[in-house]
Amino acid sequence: MNEAEYRTKGNWNELKGKLKQQYGDLTDDDLTYNEGQQDEWLGKLQQKTGKAKGDLKKWIDSL
């Protein structure tokens, strides 16, 4: 899922808060998803969190 999909579910702000709680160095900029740039977005999150892309997707989906 990406930010747009979460946003349509109405819980993106809640998820951003949970991500920031888990990783305090994440910024709003880090959590801004631009349409068509999922790989770049996940890459940025990988750098900040140290998690693999697949692990990130699973983790975000589990929140």
N, C-alpha and C positions, 0 to 999 in steps of 0.2 A: 504494500500500500504506500501511497505517497501523501504529501501534505494535502493536496487537493482532495484526495479520497477521504482522508480523515476530516478535513474541513466540512465536506458534504455531510459527514456523519455528525457534525456539530461538536466534536470533542478534540479538535486540534490544539486549542489553547490549554486544555487539561493535559494532553500528552506532552506539549512543550514544557509545561511546568514539571512533569515527572522526569523528563529527560534532563532538565536543568538541575533538579534535585540530585539525580544520580551522578551527573557530571557537571559540577559547578562552573567549569570553564567554558561551557557551551554558551554561545550568545544567540540573540534573536537572529542575527545574520547567519550563523551556522545552521539554524533551524528553518531558514527560509528556503522553500523549494520552488524552483523555477520550472515551469512546464517544459518537459522534454529534456531535463537535465538531471534525471534521477541518479545516474552513475556519478556525476560530479558531486551531487549533494551527498550521496552515500560515501564517496571518497573523502569528503571534508569531515564527515562524522567519523569515519574510520581513523583518520589522523588524530582527531581529538580524543577518541575513546579507546583506541587500540584494539577494537573489535574487528573481526572479519566481516565482510559485506553480508554474507549469509546469516551470520550470528546477529548482526545489527537488524536485519529485516525481521528475523524471528523475535528478537527482543522487543522491537517497536510494536510488532503485531500483538505481542503478549500483554502490553500495557493496558 
